[in-house]
């Protein structure tokens, strides 16, 4: 590694590396072409627009091997057309279900793991040549609508404050509204009779305290029976991705044969250690630990002497 070519005020800047280069450019969650090439289903991005995968391209040009390209930290969230990043959602009541594009429930909605919620929606139907759960729909009633904002967590790039009772988002058309379930079904292009049957069955489960389809706990169920009724479209959304240059415990970037590429290091989301399941807070710990290792080892390299 000899340095970095950067841009400042529209001009190229050449920064010579006296000892080494450390890549900490983040992932490729904001790069739609890379998402399509490497990820198993359609996604929107929850994070920052500058995570465009530049570090992967630079590392590949230097001869790096890639790893963990299917590593995804993702949820289910809402994507508004007016905003680049998707919104996290938090349902403030037990009176809700998720339904697929056919209007049917497909999971125990209260047991989806936060950073892996996307997986339950990623099913591909080879006979129909489609993802029947993308998008899926959060269905709730007036009680839930009034209780609290559906989205009320950090929003990295969206300069927007969700309304307390979700009324503004209904006016915007983000949340679809129907005075009856049949009317709501037409709003989201779902079969009316199927959605009515799904909600009727769920409400009966609430009364009996037993969910025979998916085993949702009694205390986590509430009937969806107070009109109007509402639907909010949900997609798999990315928090971060793990794919990138493979590195060893010394943060040295490796080539396809497993040998370190001289003077090249990587840390953080770029080529993260998390290959499959992510533990909350693990990304921050990884940044701190391997950032320190990479910086220490890069600083310890002997300076490059000019020929």
Buried (B, 14 or more C-beta within 10 A) or exposed (E): BEEEEEEEEEEEEEEEBEBBBBBBBBBBBBBBEBBEEBBEBBBBBBBBEEBBBBBBBBBEEBBBBBBBBEBBBBBBBBBBEEBBBBBBBEBBBBBBBBBBBEBBBBBBBBEBEEBBBBBBBBEEEEEEEEBBBBBBBBBBBBBBBBBBBBBBEEBBBBEBEBBEEBEBBBEEEBBBBBEEBBBBBBBBEBBBEBBBBBBEBBBEBBEEEEBEBBEBEEEEBBBBBBBBBBBBBBBBBBBBBBBBBBBEEEBBBBBEEEEBBEBBBBBBBBBBBBEEEBEEEBBEEBBEEBBEBBBEBBEEBEEBEEE
